[in-house]
């Protein structure tokens, strides 16, 4: 394919509407969700000194690799990155939902082997935002990642690729990391 055909192909596959834009950038949106969840969990434990419970560790085990897998998938222009991401994200949904139901006292708390009980509630916001808990935040991140990867798997429109996609991925990692390091230095 020569340069003119490549440019024409890029123009014809450019996103037309909001749904096309979401499909075009679904790997980047998933990477952003994974980076916010990863840096956020590190902020909670390393800056605020909140000790993670056993189920929090399982969620971290499922979330942390997603940042690397998504970044490498974007860097290598892997159109089938969803094959590697979806099993971890769906497992994360299951663990996060179970943990959230325990924290909300909808199901009885299970015995945890760690220093902190799994039903312990670090975030205690009264009123309309009382549903916001750490497992809920992880659940939302895993769901965003899963939806974006399912979108990628079912999409006719190819995802963003090339140099611009790599630059955007590096920017997501750098900016997210800088924001959370900055927040940590402020506290």
Backbone bond lengths (Angstrom), bond angles and torsions (degrees), N, CA, C in turn:
res aa  C-N    CA-C-N  psi(-1)  N-CA   C-N-CA  omega(-1)  CA-C   N-CA-C  phi
1 X - - - 1.448 - - 1.531 107.96 -
2 X 1.314 116.44 126.42 1.464 118.47 179.57 1.532 110.28 -83.66
3 X 1.320 115.04 175.90 1.475 120.97 -174.86 1.527 112.18 -63.06
4 X 1.317 118.66 -37.82 1.465 121.53 -179.85 1.530 110.65 -66.24
5 X 1.340 117.04 -42.08 1.463 119.96 178.30 1.530 110.60 -66.64
6 X 1.326 116.67 -37.23 1.461 121.24 178.87 1.522 110.77 -63.87
7 X 1.350 116.87 -43.22 1.458 121.42 178.37 1.520 110.47 -65.20
8 X 1.336 117.11 -42.12 1.460 121.08 179.17 1.534 110.18 -63.44
9 X 1.328 116.98 -40.13 1.460 121.52 178.15 1.523 110.67 -63.41
10 X 1.323 117.27 -41.03 1.465 121.21 179.62 1.518 111.01 -66.04
11 X 1.331 116.78 -37.81 1.459 120.52 -179.58 1.528 110.42 -69.45
12 X 1.324 117.64 -41.61 1.466 119.77 -177.47 1.522 112.10 -73.41
13 X 1.335 118.50 -19.62 1.461 119.96 179.18 1.525 112.03 -100.81
14 X 1.319 118.24 7.23 1.454 120.47 179.14 1.531 109.28 -66.84
15 X 1.320 117.60 145.27 1.455 120.73 -177.99 1.523 112.15 -65.78
16 X 1.345 115.91 137.25 1.460 121.08 -177.80 1.526 111.61 -97.42
17 X 1.318 117.75 -41.37 1.454 121.63 -178.71 1.512 111.02 -128.02
18 X 1.331 114.91 -173.06 1.460 119.93 -177.23 1.528 111.45 -64.08
19 X 1.331 118.09 -39.10 1.462 120.12 179.30 1.520 111.08 -67.96
20 X 1.321 116.99 -38.99 1.463 119.86 175.97 1.525 110.60 -65.64
21 X 1.335 116.38 -38.55 1.464 119.44 178.37 1.522 110.58 -63.71
22 X 1.355 117.28 -42.27 1.463 120.71 177.76 1.522 110.83 -60.56
23 X 1.328 116.57 -43.34 1.453 120.53 178.62 1.519 110.42 -65.03
24 X 1.316 116.05 -42.93 1.464 121.61 -177.83 1.532 111.64 -62.01
25 X 1.328 116.76 -32.61 1.468 120.35 -175.67 1.525 113.07 -117.55
26 X 1.325 118.35 23.57 1.466 120.64 -174.97 1.526 112.85 -63.26
27 X 1.323 118.64 -34.10 1.475 119.66 177.92 1.521 110.61 -66.51
28 X 1.330 116.98 -36.58 1.462 120.80 179.79 1.527 111.44 -71.00
29 X 1.325 116.81 -38.35 1.465 120.28 177.58 1.526 109.29 -64.87
30 X 1.324 117.19 -42.21 1.469 120.97 177.60 1.528 110.32 -63.31
31 X 1.326 117.35 -41.76 1.468 120.87 177.95 1.521 110.56 -62.55
32 X 1.318 117.90 -42.07 1.466 121.26 178.83 1.528 110.49 -62.14
33 X 1.335 117.49 -44.40 1.470 120.61 178.43 1.527 110.69 -62.11
34 X 1.323 117.37 -42.74 1.465 121.01 179.86 1.527 111.16 -66.41
35 X 1.317 117.32 -39.65 1.468 120.70 179.33 1.520 111.27 -67.17
36 X 1.322 117.69 -42.54 1.469 120.38 178.58 1.521 109.87 -63.90
37 X 1.335 117.34 -42.76 1.461 120.29 179.17 1.531 111.14 -65.23
38 X 1.317 117.45 -42.48 1.464 121.04 -179.06 1.523 111.37 -66.59
39 X 1.314 116.56 -51.93 1.468 119.21 -179.00 1.528 110.87 -67.91
40 X 1.326 117.42 -33.52 1.467 120.75 176.81 1.513 111.86 -63.99
41 X 1.338 117.25 -42.85 1.465 119.49 179.39 1.529 110.82 -67.14
42 X 1.317 116.75 -37.08 1.467 119.91 176.03 1.531 111.19 -66.89
43 X 1.332 116.39 -35.66 1.471 121.05 176.52 1.528 109.95 -62.52
44 X 1.334 116.75 -45.91 1.464 120.56 179.73 1.524 111.57 -60.20
45 X 1.332 116.97 -44.29 1.465 119.06 -174.55 1.530 113.66 -85.89
46 X 1.316 118.53 -37.06 1.458 120.76 -174.24 1.525 113.84 -92.40
47 X 1.331 117.54 -29.09 1.468 119.91 -179.45 1.527 110.41 -99.30
48 X 1.333 116.19 -51.15 1.461 119.45 -179.23 1.526 112.50 -82.16
49 X 1.330 116.76 -10.67 1.468 123.68 178.03 1.531 113.10 63.17
50 X 1.338 116.46 31.84 1.454 120.32 174.67 1.525 107.40 -80.95
51 X 1.307 116.71 123.94 1.465 121.75 -178.25 1.527 108.93 -78.35
52 X 1.338 117.79 123.38 1.468 119.72 179.69 1.530 111.08 -72.20
53 X 1.322 115.17 142.67 1.464 120.00 176.19 1.541 108.64 -82.25
54 X 1.301 115.52 178.93 1.467 120.44 -177.93 1.530 111.83 -61.77
55 X 1.332 116.99 -43.39 1.473 119.29 179.74 1.531 111.50 -68.82
56 X 1.325 117.16 -31.21 1.472 120.10 174.97 1.527 110.29 -61.68
57 X 1.329 115.91 -38.97 1.460 119.51 178.42 1.523 111.13 -64.47
58 X 1.326 116.83 -40.43 1.472 119.41 177.67 1.524 110.99 -62.75
59 X 1.327 116.17 -39.62 1.461 119.34 177.62 1.531 110.83 -65.00
60 X 1.310 116.70 -39.65 1.466 120.43 177.01 1.528 111.11 -64.44
61 X 1.324 116.06 -40.80 1.468 120.08 178.96 1.521 110.72 -60.15
62 X 1.313 117.34 -33.07 1.459 121.42 178.87 1.534 112.49 -84.40
63 X 1.342 117.97 -28.90 1.471 120.55 -175.72 1.525 112.98 -86.35
64 X 1.316 118.42 -45.59 1.463 120.78 -172.78 1.530 113.63 -56.10
65 X 1.333 119.45 -43.62 1.469 117.88 179.00 1.528 113.08 -65.05
66 X 1.332 116.84 -24.41 1.467 119.22 -179.05 1.521 111.84 -62.27
67 X 1.329 117.27 -34.88 1.466 118.77 178.74 1.527 110.60 -62.97
68 X 1.310 116.32 -42.86 1.469 120.59 -179.50 1.532 110.42 -70.11
69 X 1.317 117.03 -46.36 1.475 120.86 -178.42 1.521 110.82 -61.44
70 X 1.329 117.18 -44.52 1.474 120.28 179.62 1.519 111.37 -66.35
71 X 1.332 117.40 -42.05 1.460 120.21 179.22 1.522 110.48 -62.14
72 X 1.323 117.11 -47.66 1.464 120.74 179.72 1.527 110.34 -65.42
73 X 1.331 117.12 -37.56 1.465 120.57 177.51 1.520 112.72 -61.75
74 X 1.322 116.42 -39.18 1.467 120.30 176.44 1.526 109.52 -70.41
75 X 1.315 116.38 -45.38 1.468 120.80 -177.50 1.528 111.55 -59.73
76 X 1.325 116.28 -41.54 1.464 120.81 -177.82 1.524 112.51 -90.77
77 X 1.320 117.09 2.59 1.467 123.51 -178.76 1.541 110.80 55.38
78 X 1.315 115.56 46.94 1.458 122.34 -179.76 1.526 108.68 -82.80
79 X 1.316 116.58 106.09 1.467 121.51 -178.49 1.526 112.20 -73.42
80 X 1.326 116.92 -11.95 1.465 120.92 -179.50 1.520 111.60 -112.06
81 X 1.326 117.14 28.96 1.461 121.72 179.24 1.530 110.43 -61.81
82 X 1.321 117.09 -23.98 1.463 120.36 179.14 1.529 112.14 -60.85
83 X 1.336 117.79 -25.66 1.461 120.47 178.42 1.523 111.67 -64.15
84 X 1.318 117.02 -29.89 1.456 122.10 -179.49 1.533 111.59 -92.00
85 X 1.319 115.81 -30.79 1.461 120.91 -173.58 1.529 112.37 -84.30
86 X 1.313 117.34 -43.77 1.466 120.05 -174.17 1.532 114.62 -57.20
87 X 1.321 120.94 -43.08 1.477 118.20 178.98 1.531 112.80 -59.59
88 X 1.326 117.44 -41.54 1.463 120.56 178.62 1.533 111.15 -67.71
89 X 1.327 116.50 -43.27 1.465 120.62 -178.25 1.527 111.47 -66.86
90 X 1.316 117.74 -40.96 1.464 120.41 179.09 1.529 110.89 -68.80
91 X 1.320 117.09 -38.03 1.466 120.14 173.36 1.516 111.09 -62.65
92 X 1.329 116.67 -38.76 1.464 121.47 177.13 1.511 112.18 -64.17
93 X 1.328 116.99 -37.55 1.467 120.38 176.52 1.526 109.73 -60.92
94 X 1.319 116.91 -45.64 1.470 120.81 -178.75 1.529 111.30 -61.90
95 X 1.334 117.71 -47.88 1.464 120.95 -178.53 1.529 109.98 -66.47
96 X 1.326 118.01 -43.68 1.462 121.64 -178.77 1.525 111.80 -64.81
97 X 1.315 116.74 -41.23 1.466 120.34 179.36 1.527 110.10 -64.62
98 X 1.321 116.85 -45.22 1.462 121.28 177.65 1.529 110.38 -59.33
99 X 1.332 116.34 -46.36 1.461 121.36 -179.94 1.526 110.86 -64.00
100 X 1.318 116.83 -42.89 1.472 121.06 -179.76 1.524 111.04 -62.62
101 X 1.322 117.21 -42.46 1.465 120.49 178.85 1.529 110.72 -63.82
102 X 1.328 117.25 -33.14 1.471 120.27 176.74 1.529 110.73 -70.69
103 X 1.330 117.74 -43.51 1.459 120.98 -179.17 1.534 110.46 -65.34
104 X 1.313 116.76 -35.77 1.470 120.84 179.29 1.529 111.71 -80.90
105 X 1.329 117.04 -0.04 1.466 124.25 179.08 1.532 112.58 61.41
106 X 1.331 116.70 29.97 1.454 122.08 174.87 1.527 109.85 -80.67
107 X 1.326 115.72 -34.60 1.464 121.01 172.64 1.528 107.28 -119.89
108 X 1.321 117.16 154.88 1.469 118.21 -178.77 1.526 111.29 -66.44
109 X 1.326 116.04 141.91 1.462 119.41 -179.93 1.523 111.90 -65.17
110 X 1.305 114.89 139.25 1.463 121.41 176.21 1.515 108.58 -87.63
111 X 1.322 117.14 152.30 1.465 118.13 176.84 1.533 110.20 -70.96
112 X 1.300 115.82 129.66 1.463 121.38 177.91 1.516 108.83 -106.93
113 X 1.319 115.56 146.90 1.464 120.86 -177.17 1.526 112.37 -85.97
114 X 1.327 118.24 -10.44 1.462 120.77 -175.78 1.513 113.80 -83.32
115 X 1.336 115.56 -175.51 1.461 122.21 -179.16 1.527 112.02 -73.63
116 X 1.321 117.32 -23.26 1.454 122.11 -177.67 1.530 108.83 -114.17
117 X 1.334 118.30 130.77 1.466 119.84 176.54 1.529 110.33 -63.16
118 X 1.317 116.32 145.55 1.468 120.37 -176.64 1.525 112.59 -68.14
119 X 1.316 118.67 -18.72 1.460 121.38 178.76 1.530 111.69 -93.05
120 X 1.340 117.72 5.36 1.462 121.08 -179.79 1.525 109.76 -67.46
121 X 1.336 115.93 140.02 1.460 121.89 -174.74 1.530 109.75 -114.19
122 X 1.341 117.00 102.72 1.463 120.74 177.35 1.523 111.35 -74.65
123 X 1.323 116.58 -36.95 1.465 121.05 -178.19 1.518 107.61 -99.25
124 X 1.321 116.30 111.93 1.456 121.00 -177.41 1.526 108.62 -124.44
125 X 1.329 115.43 81.31 1.456 121.53 -179.53 1.528 107.64 -97.06
126 X 1.328 118.29 121.52 1.468 119.11 178.91 1.532 111.40 -78.25
127 X 1.323 115.48 160.39 1.457 120.90 173.93 1.514 113.38 88.78
128 X 1.333 114.60 -147.32 1.468 120.76 -173.85 1.518 113.63 -64.90
129 X 1.304 117.92 -24.32 1.460 121.00 -179.41 1.527 112.50 -95.52
130 X 1.324 117.52 16.05 1.462 120.62 -177.18 1.531 112.54 -66.59
131 X 1.326 118.00 -15.15 1.470 121.57 178.24 1.533 112.21 -75.50
132 X 1.334 117.37 -15.42 1.464 120.89 -178.53 1.525 110.33 -73.54
133 X 1.305 115.49 111.55 1.461 123.61 178.29 1.522 107.03 -135.37
134 X 1.311 117.65 162.30 1.460 120.89 -179.23 1.532 111.98 -59.18
135 X 1.340 120.03 -44.44 1.471 118.32 177.72 1.530 112.77 -63.82
136 X 1.345 117.12 -28.81 1.463 120.14 176.58 1.525 110.27 -67.05
137 X 1.321 116.96 -41.32 1.466 120.50 178.51 1.528 110.43 -62.43
138 X 1.337 116.50 -42.30 1.465 120.27 177.43 1.526 110.46 -65.14
139 X 1.323 117.12 -40.29 1.461 121.68 178.73 1.525 110.86 -60.03
140 X 1.314 116.38 -44.83 1.472 120.40 178.88 1.532 110.44 -61.90
141 X 1.318 116.96 -43.87 1.471 120.24 179.71 1.527 110.89 -62.51
142 X 1.335 117.19 -46.69 1.464 120.05 178.41 1.533 111.34 -62.24
143 X 1.324 117.10 -36.65 1.466 119.82 179.37 1.532 111.28 -68.81
144 X 1.318 117.19 -42.59 1.468 120.27 177.69 1.527 109.49 -59.86
145 X 1.316 116.50 -46.42 1.461 120.55 179.85 1.528 110.40 -61.29
146 X 1.327 117.31 -44.21 1.470 121.14 -179.46 1.516 111.72 -63.84
147 X 1.321 117.08 -43.93 1.472 120.37 179.82 1.528 110.48 -64.34
148 X 1.323 116.78 -42.13 1.464 119.51 179.56 1.530 111.29 -65.04
149 X 1.320 117.13 -39.01 1.464 119.98 179.56 1.529 111.37 -72.66
150 X 1.325 117.68 -36.06 1.470 119.87 174.60 1.521 109.72 -64.70
151 X 1.325 116.59 -39.15 1.459 121.20 176.45 1.524 110.48 -61.29
152 X 1.321 116.58 -43.48 1.463 120.84 178.33 1.526 110.77 -62.67
153 X 1.334 116.35 -41.02 1.466 120.45 -178.87 1.528 111.98 -65.68
154 X 1.326 117.18 -34.04 1.465 121.23 -175.57 1.528 113.82 -96.98
155 X 1.312 117.29 -4.59 1.463 121.48 -171.66 1.520 112.81 -75.52
156 X 1.334 113.65 144.55 1.466 120.84 170.08 1.522 109.70 -88.12
157 X 1.323 115.63 -30.69 1.455 121.76 -178.07 1.525 109.53 -80.29
158 X 1.310 118.66 127.29 1.473 119.24 179.38 1.520 110.31 -68.23
159 X 1.334 117.36 148.66 1.468 119.79 178.51 1.522 111.17 -70.75
160 X 1.331 114.69 165.51 1.461 120.14 176.75 1.524 109.30 -58.49
161 X 1.310 116.14 140.82 1.454 119.56 -178.21 1.525 110.05 -146.49
162 X 1.306 115.09 173.96 1.452 120.70 176.69 1.516 112.74 88.18
163 X 1.299 113.58 -162.03 1.462 120.60 -174.25 1.523 112.02 -62.94
164 X 1.322 118.08 -41.61 1.466 120.93 -179.64 1.524 111.13 -62.21
165 X 1.319 117.19 -38.77 1.466 120.53 178.64 1.525 110.56 -65.69
166 X 1.320 116.95 -39.70 1.472 120.21 178.94 1.525 111.06 -66.93
167 X 1.318 116.07 -42.82 1.469 120.04 178.73 1.519 110.19 -61.90
168 X 1.340 116.90 -42.83 1.465 120.57 178.70 1.523 110.99 -62.70
169 X 1.325 118.22 -40.27 1.468 121.25 179.16 1.526 110.79 -64.46
170 X 1.323 117.24 -44.01 1.468 120.70 177.92 1.523 109.53 -63.11
171 X 1.335 117.40 -40.98 1.468 121.03 179.47 1.526 110.90 -63.20
172 X 1.321 117.57 -41.21 1.466 120.80 178.53 1.530 110.02 -60.19
173 X 1.314 116.80 -47.45 1.466 120.64 -178.72 1.523 110.58 -64.81
174 X 1.318 117.48 -46.53 1.464 121.18 -176.04 1.531 111.47 -67.41
175 X 1.319 117.49 -47.01 1.470 120.52 -177.12 1.524 110.73 -67.15
176 X 1.323 117.68 -44.75 1.465 120.12 179.36 1.518 110.64 -61.07
177 X 1.322 116.96 -45.15 1.465 120.54 178.43 1.522 110.95 -62.32
178 X 1.320 116.99 -44.48 1.467 120.81 -179.29 1.526 111.58 -63.19
179 X 1.315 117.70 -39.79 1.469 120.85 179.71 1.524 110.47 -62.03
180 X 1.332 116.85 -46.96 1.458 118.94 -177.94 1.528 112.55 -72.83
181 X 1.325 118.49 -33.06 1.468 120.10 173.91 1.525 109.26 -66.06
182 X 1.324 116.47 -41.71 1.470 120.45 176.89 1.520 111.86 -61.08
183 X 1.331 116.59 -44.08 1.466 119.73 176.99 1.521 111.13 -61.28
184 X 1.320 115.63 -40.77 1.461 120.04 179.72 1.529 111.99 -63.96
185 X 1.308 116.75 -36.01 1.465 120.20 -179.65 1.535 111.44 -74.30
186 X 1.323 117.07 -25.37 1.454 121.16 179.26 1.531 112.04 -74.70
187 X 1.322 115.86 -24.69 1.481 119.32 -176.07 1.505 110.25 -92.16
